[in-house]
């Protein structure tokens, strides 16, 4: 069993903060295997009816596990999943509970309590650079086209059928269990279109006709996909200046493998790498910050900065993603800095061997490796 040290350290740190951890992430991201790689655990699969019966009296169940580290896998299968976690947090502080699920806690009415202040949350993203090192397979082209779900990444041949089977299981076990949506065809069509257009500006109206639903239904579908980590809504960074785009979000699919699958890419061309690198960088940011608090910037003249990371304690950090450093054009960052003169500018490129600085007119730009980016974000308070 491969030890995913980045995520094991996250769990270890989480238990220093709280005795109840919520480990979320999409189906087949590796939550179960990660949990089973922990030493000395009591593991319970809540998909099994006999396990659910054991937890019908949560207090008696927890009483028999005092002082243990307990994994409650797929806890959303319980009738009232919040109840057992709340009892553990309030009355069994020496029992460590690691609960897993495929959505944000409280995403559906099934979670009657979001356990605010009682739990520590960890979001298991698709595989990051640290995982590639752990799996001893650091070929980015392989990671891009297979995606970051470990079973897909490690498959001996391209797992084409697995992508569709994943979507079917997602609908049956996540969507129907948590949200009970209707119109399966319309939902699948919307998800497919999002994957194809991943990284683009989102306008709900443009999806309504091909999906044969209303604009409000499209907005509801997007909220469900976001709550279950299947897409990420990146909103514009703005101080409501007249020249800025202030409302239109960009939507990214959760995984490069699904982007490639729905675009029909079985082999990557040179021009495909830039888009997939942008997705990979975003995934890395999510893993390290454990937050979706990142924006993009665009003005009405079409200048755009891929990502902007801003906290209350620091000036906005501008991030441009380029597969090759030679592809960088400083025009967009220069336009951004005319509006926001203070803050650092980064170009994250796959072929940067050592970080260096370059000055364009009066704008200083740092060219960095992906591992350097996380250090800058930490300094920003991320």
MOKAJO-V77838 format. One line per field, one symbol per residue. ss: DSSP state (H for helix, E for strand, L for the rest). phi: phi as a letter, one per 20 degrees, with the letter a starting at -180 (. if undefined). A space follows every 10 residues. Layout:
ss->???
phi->???
This chain:
ss->LLLLHHHHHH HHHHHHHLLE EEEELLLLLL HHHHHHLLLL EEEEELLLHH HHHHLLLHHH HHHLLLLLEE EEELHHHLLL HHHHHHHHHH HLLLLEEEEE ELLLLLLLLL LLLLLLLLLE EEELLLLLHH HHHHLLLLLH HHHHHHLLLH HHHHLLLLLH HHHHHHHHHH HHHHHHHHLL LLLHHHHHHH HHHHHHLLLE ELLLHHHHHH HLLLHHHHHH HHHHHHHLLL EEEEEELLLL LLLELLLLLE EEELLHHHHH HHHLLLLLLH HHHHHHHHHH HHHHHHHHHL LLLLEEEEEL LLLEEEEEEL LLLLLLEEEE EELLHHHLLL HHHHHHHHHL LLLLEEEEEL LLLLLEEEEE LLEEEEEELH HHHHHHHHHH LL
phi->.feefgffff fgffffebed ddddqfgmfo ffffffeffl dddceffegf ffffdfdgff ffgecgneed ddelfffffc fffffffffe ccfededddd aebffnfcff efbelgmdcd dcdeeggdgf fgffelbdff ffffeendeg fffegfcgeg ffffffffff ffddfffecl fdlgffffff gfffffegne fdcggfefff elbefffgff gffffffdme bcedeffadl egeefdcfed cdffbfffff ffemeeceeg fefgfffgff fffffgffel bdeccccbdf enfbdgccdc cfebffeecd dcfcffefcf gfffffffec fepeccdecf dfecfbdcdd lddeceecef ffgffffgff ne
